[in-house]
Amino acid sequence: MKLTMRLGADSYDIIISRGALGHLAELTDLSRRKVFIVTDSGVPAQYAETVRAQCADGCIFTVPQGEGSKSLKVYTTVLQAMLEFGMTRADLVVAVGGGVVGDMAGFAAATYMRGIQFINCPTTTLSQFDSSIGGKVAVDLGETKNIVGAFWQPKLVVIDPDTLDTLPRRQYVNGLAEALKMGLIADPELFDIFENEDPFAKIEEVIYHSLIIKKNIVERDVTEKGDRAALNFGHTLGHGIEAVRGIRGRRTRGFYHGECVALGMLPMIEDAKLKKRVRAVYRKLGLPLTAGYDKAAALEAMRHDKKTRGGKVKLVKVPGVGCWRIDTVDMAVLETLVLGKPIPPMPDAK
Ligand SMILES: NC(=O)c1ccc[n+]([C@@H]2O[C@H](COP(=O)([O-])OP(=O)(O)OC[C@H]3O[C@@H](n4cnc5c(N)ncnc54)[C@H](O)[C@@H]3O)[C@@H](O)[C@H]2O)c1
């Protein structure tokens, strides 16, 4: 299956096909340029090796697994290795891994010699549904996520659903949360797969539906000035939760990104019946329904979020399946949603 992201001169194909990783050389030139393959220590080594075996002059650079690799420190080691490998502006970076590898290697490609070609081969559900397309590449700065980054479109995205066979179940479900988000904001058919069918058995349909939604939104609004903000459904609060309870670096207790997004979506659904249906899907998938987290610390993290400006915050709300709206509210309103406390009355002006 092939989709095309239509962005004028920056257009690119998205290939979805079982076994596609083994046919990368048929999709792009791997023989007349150097190929720098970035992967991480948790991605089965055979995937990057499958790519390297098709290159005339390829090397694999493996970073430690985990969000900790989306750091300036690891990014610098990648740039250094690219330089030592003799990469020029005519050469190619290939990411083989999840969102961490894609975001960080994409940012390295965006900035090395002012930008070189980049191909993304996502191997997690989250990256296959969502993060591999759209061109947002970034690293974190301490606890602040994605604050150093760029818009840098890949030249090609190759999605091989076979790679999901080795993904641990919790990681698999983590990505399904992002697909569920797409269904909620834009696609009742996709939501129906989650509610009434088996999304694991229908994974190729879930990938296809999710990518179509993201592609349509990105094509309308590539740099997130309008509609693309819908993709942040669940993310404003999700990022706050992630900052205080997320899995960072070597920490093993905490929530994954998709789990934080899932928790962040629930307060943004005002309709009680819909919220009940969404909670039933969470139960079916094994997503968290409640989280013991330091709400004050999460709110503090949100105050530093790049999307929170001048004490105002944009919240994406879903009033019904397949539709969304943005409410620009004071932080106090978000505090009420998170803490469940009424807003204190405004003091009399005397
Ligand atoms: N750029 C975007 O538009 C965008 C969108 C959403 C999320 N993100 C980012 O994506 C990141 C999360 O991505 P993720 O959920 O893919 O996490 P991840 O990249 O950390 O991968 C999760 C884990 O799975 C392992 N893994 C990867 N593929 C595997 C496979 N096929 N088999 C077995 N193990 C495998 C990895 O080693 C890692 O330990 C976050 O940093 C988030 O900010 C970016």
The ligand as an SDF file (V2000), in Angstrom:
LIG
                    3D

 44 48  0  0  0  0  0  0  0  0999 V2000
    7.5120   13.4840   15.8270 N   0  0  0  0  0  0  0  0  0  0  0  0
    6.2580   13.3490   16.1610 C   0  0  0  0  0  0  0  0  0  0  0  0
    5.3540   13.8380   15.4860 O   0  0  0  0  0  0  0  0  0  0  0  0
    5.9190   12.5390   17.3840 C   0  0  0  0  0  0  0  0  0  0  0  0
    4.5950   12.1680   17.6350 C   0  0  0  0  0  0  0  0  0  0  0  0
    4.3120   11.3860   18.7440 C   0  0  0  0  0  0  0  0  0  0  0  0
    5.3590   10.9850   19.5890 C   0  0  0  0  0  0  0  0  0  0  0  0
    6.6350   11.3540   19.3140 N   0  0  0  0  0  0  0  0  0  0  0  0
    7.7600   10.9300   20.1820 C   0  0  0  0  0  0  0  0  0  0  0  0
    7.9290    9.5250   20.0540 O   0  0  0  0  0  0  0  0  0  0  0  0
    8.6240    9.0530   21.2170 C   0  0  0  0  0  0  0  0  0  0  0  0
    8.0170    7.7560   21.6690 C   0  0  0  0  0  0  0  0  0  0  0  0
    8.1170    6.8220   20.6130 O   0  0  0  0  0  0  0  0  0  0  0  0
    7.8870    5.2510   20.8550 P   0  0  0  0  0  0  0  0  0  0  0  0
    6.6720    5.0490   21.6530 O   0  0  0  0  0  0  0  0  0  0  0  0
    8.0250    4.6010   19.5560 O   0  0  0  0  0  0  0  0  0  0  0  0
    9.0720    4.8660   21.8730 O   0  0  0  0  0  0  0  0  0  0  0  0
   10.5570    4.3690   21.6440 P   0  0  0  0  0  0  0  0  0  0  0  0
   11.1340    4.8730   20.3970 O   0  0  0  0  0  0  0  0  0  0  0  0
   11.2830    4.6480   22.9140 O   0  0  0  0  0  0  0  0  0  0  0  0
   10.3800    2.7820   21.4900 O   0  0  0  0  0  0  0  0  0  0  0  0
    9.8680    2.0600   22.5710 C   0  0  0  0  0  0  0  0  0  0  0  0
   10.7580    0.8550   22.9560 C   0  0  0  0  0  0  0  0  0  0  0  0
   10.5380   -0.1690   22.0220 O   0  0  0  0  0  0  0  0  0  0  0  0
   11.7780   -0.6830   21.5430 C   0  0  0  0  0  0  0  0  0  0  0  0
   11.4980   -1.1290   20.1860 N   0  0  0  0  0  0  0  0  0  0  0  0
   11.3260   -0.3720   19.0740 C   0  0  0  0  0  0  0  0  0  0  0  0
   10.9320   -1.1360   18.0430 N   0  0  0  0  0  0  0  0  0  0  0  0
   10.8750   -2.4010   18.4990 C   0  0  0  0  0  0  0  0  0  0  0  0
   10.4960   -3.6400   17.9140 C   0  0  0  0  0  0  0  0  0  0  0  0
   10.0670   -3.7120   16.6650 N   0  0  0  0  0  0  0  0  0  0  0  0
   10.5730   -4.7610   18.6780 N   0  0  0  0  0  0  0  0  0  0  0  0
   10.9520   -4.6870   19.9770 C   0  0  0  0  0  0  0  0  0  0  0  0
   11.2880   -3.5510   20.6050 N   0  0  0  0  0  0  0  0  0  0  0  0
   11.2460   -2.4180   19.8670 C   0  0  0  0  0  0  0  0  0  0  0  0
   12.7360    0.4710   21.6780 C   0  0  0  0  0  0  0  0  0  0  0  0
   14.0500    0.0120   21.8170 O   0  0  0  0  0  0  0  0  0  0  0  0
   12.2480    1.1460   22.9510 C   0  0  0  0  0  0  0  0  0  0  0  0
   12.8160    0.5350   24.0810 O   0  0  0  0  0  0  0  0  0  0  0  0
    8.5320   10.1650   22.2560 C   0  0  0  0  0  0  0  0  0  0  0  0
    9.7890   10.7650   22.3930 O   0  0  0  0  0  0  0  0  0  0  0  0
    7.5290   11.1560   21.6530 C   0  0  0  0  0  0  0  0  0  0  0  0
    7.7900   12.4780   22.0360 O   0  0  0  0  0  0  0  0  0  0  0  0
    6.9310   12.1150   18.2330 C   0  0  0  0  0  0  0  0  0  0  0  0
  1  2  1  0
  2  3  2  0
  2  4  1  0
  4  5  1  0
  4 44  2  0
  5  6  2  0
  6  7  1  0
  7  8  2  0
  8  9  1  0
  8 44  1  0
  9 10  1  0
  9 42  1  0
 10 11  1  0
 11 12  1  0
 11 40  1  0
 12 13  1  0
 13 14  1  0
 14 15  2  0
 14 16  1  0
 14 17  1  0
 17 18  1  0
 18 19  2  0
 18 20  1  0
 18 21  1  0
 21 22  1  0
 22 23  1  0
 23 24  1  0
 23 38  1  0
 24 25  1  0
 25 26  1  0
 25 36  1  0
 26 27  1  0
 26 35  1  0
 27 28  2  0
 28 29  1  0
 29 30  1  0
 29 35  2  0
 30 31  1  0
 30 32  2  0
 32 33  1  0
 33 34  2  0
 34 35  1  0
 36 37  1  0
 36 38  1  0
 38 39  1  0
 40 41  1  0
 40 42  1  0
 42 43  1  0
M  CHG  2   8   1  16  -1
M  END
$$$$
